[in-house]
Amino acid sequence: MQILVQVLCSKGGSLREAIANDKRIDKFGLRVTSEKQPGRQPGWMKLHSADSARGALNVEWDTQSAVLSARIITKGSKKPSPIVGDFVNYLLARHGSRVQSMTTAYR
């Protein structure tokens, strides 16, 4: 199953880089597992749940539109809701001042 979360943000620096450099992300049950070199377009990063059985998030930042896109992927019958919840809680707690709206789509 896949879920796409798109976050419209206020203009500013890369939210993806801010997430990648956040030392407190593990307190929200997430960890950065890989990242394309910062500054290269399009930048991306992969997050996993601290409970690795719950899936992964592929995160991209679009500077022009100030949109953070996260594609959540789970294998088999694992439900994506825990990792989606961890990610949304993290965004609102740590970067809530930049978040203007969020939308989700299921595939």
C-alpha positions in Angstrom: 0.0 0.0 0.0 1.1 3.5 -0.7 0.0 6.9 0.8 1.1 10.2 -0.5 1.2 13.1 2.0 1.8 16.6 0.5 2.5 19.5 2.8 2.2 23.0 1.6 4.7 25.2 3.5 5.5 28.8 3.9 8.5 29.9 1.8 11.9 29.4 3.3 14.7 26.9 3.4 14.4 23.2 2.5 12.1 21.5 5.0 13.6 18.2 3.9 17.1 19.4 5.0 15.7 20.6 8.3 14.1 17.2 8.9 17.4 15.4 7.9 19.4 17.6 10.3 17.0 17.4 13.2 18.7 15.6 16.2 15.3 15.1 17.9 13.5 13.2 15.1 14.1 9.9 17.0 11.8 11.1 19.8 9.0 10.8 17.3 9.7 7.2 16.3 11.4 8.1 13.0 15.0 7.9 11.8 16.8 9.1 8.7 18.2 6.1 6.8 19.5 7.6 3.6 19.7 11.0 1.9 20.7 12.3 -1.5 23.4 14.9 -1.2 21.9 18.2 0.1 21.7 21.0 -2.5 21.2 18.7 -5.5 17.8 18.8 -7.2 15.5 17.1 -6.6 16.6 16.4 -3.0 15.2 13.3 -1.3 15.5 11.4 1.9 14.3 8.1 3.2 12.9 7.8 6.7 12.0 4.6 8.5 10.0 4.0 11.6 12.0 3.2 14.7 9.9 0.0 14.6 11.3 -1.1 11.2 8.3 -3.4 10.6 6.0 -0.5 9.9 7.4 0.8 6.6 9.3 3.7 5.1 8.8 7.3 3.9 10.4 8.7 0.8 10.5 12.5 1.3 11.1 15.1 -1.4 11.2 18.9 -1.3 10.2 21.2 -4.1 11.7 24.7 -3.6 9.7 26.4 -6.3 6.3 25.5 -4.8 7.4 25.0 -1.2 5.8 21.6 -1.1 7.1 18.6 0.9 6.0 15.3 -0.5 6.2 12.1 1.4 5.4 8.7 -0.1 4.7 6.1 2.5 5.3 2.5 1.5 4.4 -0.6 3.5 4.8 -4.2 2.3 2.2 -6.9 2.6 -0.7 -6.4 5.0 1.1 -4.0 7.3 -1.1 -0.9 7.9 0.6 2.4 7.2 -1.3 4.4 9.8 1.3 4.3 12.6 4.2 5.6 10.5 1.9 8.2 8.9 0.8 9.3 12.4 4.4 9.5 13.6 5.3 11.7 10.6 2.4 14.0 10.9 2.9 14.4 14.6 6.6 15.2 14.0 5.8 17.8 11.3 3.3 19.6 13.4 5.4 19.5 16.6 8.8 20.5 15.1 7.8 22.5 12.0 4.2 23.5 12.6 4.9 27.2 12.0 5.8 26.4 8.3 2.9 24.0 7.6 0.0 25.7 5.9 -2.0 22.6 4.8 -1.6 18.9 4.4 -3.4 16.5 2.0 -3.2 12.7 1.6 -3.9 10.3 -1.2 -4.1 6.5 -1.2 -2.9 4.2 -4.0 
